[in-house]
Amino acid sequence: MMLEEFKERTGRYPSIAEFKAIQNAYMSFDGDKDDFCRAYLENENGLAEKIRRAIDTEYLRAKNKSKTKIVELESKIRKLEEELDREMEWKPFVDDKNVLQAEYDKLAADSCTRTLTDDMAKELLYNEFGFAKEKITIHHTIPKLEVNRHRLLRQVGEIERRPLYNATDWNYIRFDCGRLSYELSNDNLRPFLH
């Protein structure tokens, strides 16, 4: 039986997948097309229910197969990304144009060093350098970067860099003012290079 014949006899418009289950039921049905379509419409001997179960079973089988394939592909992608990372030879990047982490850690470890609130840091920047407080954005982190053998950089996280103050010549604040980025380190103001 063809799809069009089924539509004409039943007034139902099944999808291709549904019609496949209908065809399978028709092949094992003892009777002609008209008898099958009548039995289907009247759900004689649970025919329509059996077909519906077959459709649902096939749908679930296809869905599970898709899920399995997705898991396989995601695993393959992870492995390829790991291989690519090894090939690219990613290594931690130390930016010597900005304040080194070792310098910051030394300041943070001193017992006389205190962490500044954003307002305290803005006040210091206003008093010492004349930055407008309302234009200052204090940052508490810097990007953690890696470099590959082609000298390309990527960000892999963040490093905490809270504003610190020990003395007028031993301090640290990472901030933006307008569209420019700065680091104040040991009373020296310098651009922060991303």
Residue pairs with C-beta under 8 A, 6 or more apart in sequence:
1 23
1 26
1 33
1 36
3 14
3 16
3 19
5 33
6 12
6 14
6 19
6 22
6 37
7 13
9 33
9 34
9 37
10 37
10 40
10 41
14 22
17 55
17 58
17 59
18 51
18 55
20 58
21 51
21 54
21 55
21 58
22 40
22 51
24 54
25 36
25 40
25 47
25 50
25 51
25 54
26 33
26 36
29 35
29 36
29 39
29 47
31 39
38 44
39 45
39 47
40 47
40 48
40 51
41 48
43 49
88 148
88 149
88 150
88 152
89 148
89 149
90 146
90 147
90 148
90 154
91 146
91 147
91 148
92 144
92 145
92 146
92 147
93 145
93 146
93 147
93 153
94 100
94 101
95 145
95 193
97 193
98 142
98 183
98 192
98 193
99 172
99 183
99 185
101 159
103 185
104 161
104 164
104 172
107 113
107 164
107 166
107 170
107 171
107 172
108 164
110 166
110 170
112 166
112 167
113 164
113 165
113 166
113 170
114 164
114 165
114 166
115 162
115 163
115 164
116 124
116 162
116 163
116 164
116 165
116 173
117 163
118 138
118 163
120 163
120 165
121 136
121 138
121 163
121 173
121 175
122 131
122 133
122 136
122 138
123 133
124 165
124 171
124 173
124 184
125 131
125 133
125 136
125 173
125 175
125 177
125 184
126 132
126 133
126 136
128 187
129 184
129 189
131 177
132 177
135 177
135 178
136 175
136 176
136 177
137 175
137 176
137 177
138 163
138 173
138 174
138 175
139 161
139 174
139 175
139 176
140 160
140 161
140 162
140 163
140 174
141 158
141 159
141 160
141 161
142 158
142 159
142 161
142 174
142 192
143 155
143 157
143 158
143 159
143 194
144 155
144 156
144 157
144 158
144 159
145 153
145 154
145 155
145 156
146 153
146 154
146 156
147 153
148 154
161 172
161 174
163 172
163 173
163 174
163 175
164 171
164 172
164 173
165 171
168 187
169 186
169 187
170 186
170 187
171 184
171 185
171 186
171 187
172 183
172 184
172 185
172 186
173 183
173 184
174 181
174 182
174 183
174 184
174 192
175 181
175 182
175 183
175 184
176 182
180 191
181 191
181 192
181 193
181 194
182 189
182 190
182 191
182 192
183 189
183 190
183 191
183 192
